[in-house]
Amino acid sequence: MKYLVMLAFAAILLSLGSALFFMMKGGPAKDPDKSSSMVKALALRVGLSVLLFICILVSWKLGWIQPTGIAPGQ
């Protein structure tokens, strides 16, 4: 599970980096295709982030991962 989370974080950062690349290469005034590529990369990042959050919640509910730290109510 730890490796899956690390892989998801790497994919999120890679998507964010590609959006930065498309943004730095030119905005909508220069080339509308690059702007749509940036939007697609950011949409992919948001989708991956939501999917990772849902996977962590499901894993917690199924008992695959256990919370650590301060106990609730203390």
C-alpha positions, 0 to 999 in steps of 0.5 A: 500500500505504501508503494501505491501511495508513493506512486500516486504522489509521483504521478500527481507531481509529474502531472503538475510539472507537465502543467507548469511546462505547458504554462511556461512554453506559452499561454492561450495568447500564443497557442490555444493548443498548449493551453488546452494541454495545460488544462488537461494536465491540471484536470488529471492532477485533480482527478489523481488527487481525488482518486488517491484520497478515496483509495486512502479512505476505502483502505482505512474502512477495510482495515488495510491501513491503521491510523497512528498518532493522537487518539480521538477525544484526547 
